[in-house]
Amino acid sequence: MKKIGILGGIGWPSTVEYYQIISQKCQSYYSSKNISGPLPTPEISIESLNMNFSFNNRGSSELGSWDLWDAYFNDALKRLENNGVDIIVIASVTPHSRLTEISKGISVPIISVYEAIGAECKKQKIKRMLVLGTMPTMSTPAFINGMRVFGVEAYYPPTNELKEAVVNIIQRLYENKTQDAAQEINELVLSCVSEMGFSNTAVCLGCTELPLAFSGFSDNASFSVEGYLYLNSTVIHAGNAFLECIE
Amino acid sequence: MKKIGILGGIGWPSTVEYYQIISQKCQSYYSSKNISGPLPTPEISIESLNMNFSFNNRGSSELGSWDLWDAYFNDALKRLENNGVDIIVIASVTPHSRLTEISKGISVPIISVYEAIGAECKKQKIKRMLVLGTMPTMSTPAFINGMRVFGVEAYYPPTNELKEAVVNIIQRLYENKTQDAAQEINELVLSCVSEMGFSNTAVCLGCTELPLAFSGFSDNASFSVEGYLYLNSTVIHAGNAFLECIE
């Protein structure tokens, strides 16, 4: 097994999800094999950051405004590399929009969340997808570009009001407050879809907090609620990390 | 806040517990303060080991038989130190019985589980305590000696059969199989106590897997079930790490 590095803490509940999914998938994988002693898990290094610091040091469109933020993530990736990890997974979608900047000087492969989700879309023949995420995710074209490679037309909530509503739900989920969140997400999706006039669309929970709202489905890569197909970015991304680990 | 290092993976479910307890205690601590942005959490490095390797390389009473095991843990502690952590907590009771050997050359303070539990006993005026743990814990005097400093007479299950029963329960909990475990632990305690002829005793869940059996009480440092006072080593130990972190 390869040693996995997880860049986490952004936020901490989704770091738990990634670590649990990888550990459980690994134990299922070995449970049918003839193993002496406890079922193996890969060695894992986790660098868990302080989300208060990263959030308060997000940049704007101004040149250099992301420098502190970029360095905070780049340093953590370097520590993972120094720990001897063979692959890295970032347990949060948001930093992927600045992957080029934060991975400067890192030679260990970083498993992209866009590629993991794009491959899943291809498998499920998804052609159009609403992406719900943090404000940086929904303000930059990175996710949309990442999906285009896989023939998927991705789009964000069409108004600022709807984007703000997504962000409010995420903020509560970060503090592990899950009550009513699933219902609110469903209503929000309905508003986005009717605003855009689309009849056929999947929904990507494109922020590692959002799947925490759907506790009954937290193990599934995708699931249907009230007629919409949801993709769970956490399960898809962490599942890819596990597959890379045992390859 | 100090940066925390967690030596984990032995096993992974208790590593999740330590990480969650520290993160949640930190968010509760800051929730009453005037904080801009998401509630802070400390920066945390986790080195998660492969329990299959450590289990299969446990030594015996033979000289040098623990060398590989000691080096495995010592190397992981060194990686935590290199990551710049200020304090270290080992998310498992078992390795504490070889703390002297595995902490060679480490200058970062390691928060002892014995001192955390001893202080809690003193606070709760506990004088006698049955310790349930892994076989290495129940075969070495380290836990008993650690408690004596705090005026607590600690003892292990009095027969090999009873010790084996504890180990079997732990093995299932490591794989997150919690069904019937609480009931079995309770019956086991009854057998130990009647065998020893003690009428007044507390019980230390002295292995980080065991508290996972009592899901309803997983947040409590101590709790009563069927007339016995149980101490949750995970909550007590992780709580101490949090206090050290904000000190």
Interface residues (C-beta under 8 A of the other chain):
Chain A: M1 G9 G11 W12 T15 V16 Y19 Q20 S23 Q24 Q27 I35 S36 G37 P38 L39 P40 T41 P42 E43 I44 S45 I46 E47 S48 L49 N50 M51 N52 F53 F55 N56 R79 N82 N83 G84 Q171 Y174 E175 N176
Chain B: M1 G9 G11 W12 T15 V16 Y19 Q20 S23 Q24 Q27 I35 S36 G37 P38 L39 P40 T41 P42 E43 I44 S45 I46 E47 S48 L49 N50 M51 N52 F53 F55 N56 R79 N82 N83 G84 Q171 Y174 E175 N176
